[in-house]
Every structure is written in structure tokens, then in C-alpha cells.
Amino acid sequence: MAAQNGIWRPEIETMDRGDLDALSEERIRYTVRYAEEHSRFYRHWFASHGVRASDIRTHEDLLELPILSGRTIRASQPPETAEFGFLSAPLEEIFTIHETSGTTGVPKAFFLMWEDWGRYAEKYARAFASQGLGHGDRLVVCTSYGMNVGGNTMTLAARRLRMTIIPTGKCTFPIRVITSYRPTAIVGSVFKLLRLADRLEAEGIDPRESGLLRLIVGGEAFAEEARAHLVERYGCPVYNTYGSTEGTMCGECREQNGLHVPEDLVHLDLYDPDLREFVPDGRQGRIVLSHLLPVGERSGMVLLNYDSEDVTTIVSRERCACGRTHLRIRPPGRESDIVQIGHAHLDRIEIERGVFAPENLAELNGEYEAFLYAEGDRGAVLRIGLECRHSPACDREGISERILHTLLSNNRALASAYASGEFRVVFSFTGPGGLELHQIKGRPKRLVDRR
Ligand SMILES: [Zn+2]
């Protein structure tokens, strides 16, 4: 069998559900005890909530513990406190220190030991293997190598799989990287990969003839229509991954029916919007995660019951056609990508679905941004900005109609707000590079509530 049918760690990844749950609960007990013994924050937190680490035995017991958020981390680090409360190993045992870019306030600090890196790399190695990557592949990593763990995690994972890495750290690399080194795969965001396809074509290279065998999209949720478009442009499969400095690293296998969660290393619960109860499988919920340490291992910073502010749905806990038993989730979306309009909710992805409809992309370059403004007492107006491929020659009316139709036909509550006049949509068009988001550094927010 070639690398056990592409399964990196078969004894763990194909473990029977009962054994997997038992392993997970053993690690919950160990990790909770480790957190209490090694971190000032957890010691205090358990004591102040009248919880003894030994009371937490199963994942249901995690319901007894309050939920942590990014705010909790910020409140437990300088300048709020003298020490880093979450630090769970002596500072001299820490290998790297990271910060996550918060949109507001001081960034959250993350401390990683070499053992943490090992587990991060393990998770990515499994995902890469499940997507068919392995020895002989050359992977361009467009993900950044900065204070974010992404690029480095993938590089360490590649070493395990004996792959070659081309660490560009961004997708604006010269086209010769493709023509000279003939990479077989690229990791990047949908929009970076789109722009790269445009650049390849501008230099007379058909992305389908570029030698790329697969693309891996990470870092943000995207519409299935966007994936279909990339598949069409590059003529190869496009896989989804979900990762963060907080330690979630889930990857879609070749079956493309949900992202496998590495259940032996991270425990994931889905909560209702009030963060009180678990939601049943099949219902959308908020991802609350807990790290799982193998018994005897250490960590620079443990997260227990941590609110990721991302939402997803469990696809299945049954064995996948790929042979893996680890549960599968839908591509997670960001809570901050969802706005409320009256009784309706609108997710950024719903706008993206319309933009990436094939007939629209014949004339649009895929870039979009949307701003929501208040109108009158209760009303709202959504302004969607789009870039025409060859401005100003764009069928503006046709594109507007189709996007509006996609939006309203898939969202009944929004359609009723539209029918009653409480919700309007206005479209504007510009040439390539004309949207506001190009002025912003970092990853742009494409749906902004300006009410
Ligand atoms: Zn699978």
C-alpha cells in the first residue's frame, strides 16, 4: 500500500470510534491536570469556579467549565497582569513566541514548546497526506512565515512527508518560481490563487499546463462556487484546510466531504449561540476547542474550552470513504462574517456565491466588498462593490440581477425583508484594483457592518 492509502498515521486515524473516544477522554483528564499544575491562570480559574481538575473526566464535564475567549487571554497577560497567566512551562523551555493579530487591542501571546510544534506538524502532515501529497511533491507555501504559525507548521509537516518546500510566504512571487521549479502544489487563499492565475495567463501560461497537480486553500472560508472556479481555471483538485495559531488544524481528504478533525489532538465541541449547550450533530454551532496532550507530553500554552468565534456543522462521525474515522466538519465560517438584518442573517459567503457564479466571472475578476448601512428607522442597505475584468465594459445590470437573485433565493428571511422594503441592495462597479479593500494591509474584511 502506498503510504497506507495516503493515511499518515493509520493506527490513530482509522481507530474505531469507541477507542478514539476513550483516547480522547484519557487525554482530556491528563490535559486538565497538566493545565492546573503548570499554568497560573488555570490554577486560579479552577479554584475560583469551585472545580477540581479531577472532576473533569469526560467531554460532557467540560460543560461545567466556563468558556474562554480571546478576551480572557488578553486579560491574563501584560499589560493587564504582571505575568503571562496562560504560560504553562518555564520560559526557558519555550521554543517560539507568537502573537495573533487582534483586530482590536493588544495581540494575544502564544507560547510554543518544540513539543507543541511536533503536534502542529503532525496535524498538517495528516491533512497533506490525506490530500495526496507526499515524497516528490514540491509545495509553494504562500502562507506567511511571520508571527503566524501557518507557514512554519506546513514546512515542518513537509519534512515529515519528505516533500520539497518553496517558502515564498506570499503569492506575489515571480512567475519563474512556477516555470523554473515546477511546483506540484500551492497553499494559498482563494483570492491569492485567483490573482496568480491571472498573472500566469498574462504571461501566456495556461494555469492548466503549469504542472500544478493540486491546490490547497487555507485561512478563510470560501463559497463552493469559488472552489469550482479555481478547479476550472487550474484544472486540478482544490482542497480546503482550516488552521489557526490556537491549534485547530483540520483538512479535507480526497473525498471532499468535510474536513477531518484530528480528534486525538484537539477536542471540538459545538455550542449554541449563547454558549450554554452543545448543539446536536447536523446543526450549526460555535466551535469551542480544547487541546489534548498525549499523556506525559508538555505544552507551552494549553487552551481548554476556548471559543474560536468560528461556526461549523458536524458532517459525520462515521468512517469516511477514505478509511479515516475522525469526525468531519463543514468548512468553518467566521462569526464576524455574519451580519444581522432584522430577523435575517447574512453570511459573507452568500454574497461570494453570487459573485463566483460562472456567468458573472466571465466579466468580473472575483474581487468584491460589501458594506451595510442603516436606512431609516429599521432599514438597511447593502452596497456591494465589484471589479470588472475589463472596466467599464461589464454587463452591470445582468450581474446585479443574478447576484441579487442568488442572495434572496437562498435566504428566506432576507427575501422577506427585501419584499417589505426593509432591505435594499445597491451595486457599484470599478476596474481591477478599484475597491477600497486594496488600501488595507493584511487580510481584508469583505463584509463590513457600518450601521
Ligand atoms: Zn476522509
Residues whose N, C-alpha, C, O or C-beta is under 5 A from the ligand:
A	BS01	ZN	C253 E255 C320 C322 R324
